[in-house]
Amino acid sequence: MSQKDSQVQEVGKMPGDSFNWQLSLLLVLFVAVVFTAIKTVSQRHEARSQFVKLQKLEKERDMLAAQWSRLKLEQSTMLNQVRVERLASRDLNMQMPKPSEKKMIRETIIERPLVYPVMAAPGRTSVKNATVALGE
C-alpha cells in the first residue's frame, strides 16, 4: 500500500469531499443573501407605500379640520340671537309680547320624605312592611 492510500484510509475521506460541503455552504449562503436582498427591497417598497398613504390621510385630516372650523363658525352665526330675532320678526311675523301679555309661571316643588326599607335586626328573621321615613 502506498503512503497516499494509507492517508486516505486513515481519514476516511476522498480528496473532493471538502470541496462538496464548501460548495453546498456557498450555495446556501448565496440563496440567503438573495432572499434577504429581495425581502429588503420589498420592505422598503411597503414602507414607502405606507408613508404615501400616511401623507394622504394627514392631508385629509387637515382638510376635515378646516371644514369643521368653518361649520362651527357657520353654526355660531346661524344661532346668533340678533339674527334669530330678525328672522322671526321678518319671515314669521313674530313679535315680542307686551308686558301685559306676559305671564309668570311658577313651579311648586312638593317635598316628600325619603322612605327606605328597614333591614331585619340581628336575631330576627324578617321585618314585615317596615319602612323608615327620613326628614320628618
N, C-alpha and C positions, 0 to 999 in steps of 0.2 A: 504494500500500500504506500502510496506516495504521501509526502508531507501535506500536500494540498488536500488530498482526500480525507486525511485524518482531521484536519481543521474543520472541514465541512461536517464530518460526522460528529465532532465534539460539540459544535454549536447547534447543529440540527437545523440549520437554515441554508437556504440556497442564496447565492450571492445577489439575486434580483429581488429578494423578499423585502428588504428595507426600502427599496425604490417603490414598490407597490403601496405600502402603507403611507409613505410620504406623498405619493400622488393622490391617494384617496383623501388624505388630510387636506392637501392643497385644493382639491375639488370641493370638499365640504366648506372650506373657508371661502372659496370663490363664490359659491352659492349663497352663503351667509352674507357676504358683502353686497352682492347684487340685490338680495332680498331687503337688506337694510336700506340700500340706496333708493329702491322703489318705494318702500314704506315712508322714508323721509320726504320724498317728493310728494307722495300722496298726502301726508300730514300737513305739509306746507300749503298745498293747494286748498285743503279743507280749512286751514286757519285763515287763509286769505278770503275764502268764500264767507266764512262766518264773520270776519271783520267787515266786509262789504255789507252783509245783512245787518250787522250792528249799527253801522253808519246810517243805513236807510231807516231803521227803527228809531234812532235818535232824532233824525230829521223829522220823521212823522210825529214823534213826541213833542218836539218844539212847535210844529205847526198846530197840533191839537191844543197845546198850552196857550198859544196866541189866540186861537179861536175861542177857547174857554174864557180868556180875559175879555175878548170883545163881547161875548154873550153875557157875561156878568155885568159889563158896563151897560149893555143894551137893557138888561133886566132892571138895573137900578134906575135907568132913565124912564123905562115904562112904568115903574112903580112910584115915580116921583109924585108926591102929594099934590103939588100945584097942577101937574099935567092931568092927574086923575080928576080933580075938581073941575078943570076946564072942559075935559071931555064929557063929564057927567052933565054939566050945565049946557054945553053946546049941542052935543049929539043926542042926549037922552032927555033934555029939557028938565033936568032935576035942579032943585034949588034948596038952599039951607032953610030949615023950618024957622019960623018966628019964635021968639022966646015964649009966647003964649001957647004955641002949639007943642012945645016940648014937655014931656012927662018924665019924671024920675021914677024909676022902678027900683025898689029896694028888695033885696033877697033876705029873708029871715032864716037864720040857722037855728034849728031846734037841737039843743044839746041833749044827747041821750047818754045815760050812764053806760060805761063799758061793762059787759057781763062776761064772765069767764066761768067755765065749768070747774067744779071742785074735785080734786083727786081724793081718793079714799085715804083716810088716816091710817097710820100703822096699826096693825091688829084688826082692822075692819076689812071685810071682804068686798063691800060695794057701798056706793052712795047713790041713792035714787033721787033724780030730779033736783040735785043740789047745784045752786049757782051762787056766785058772789058778785054783788054789784059794787063797782068802784066809782068813786067820785060823788057819792051821795052824802 
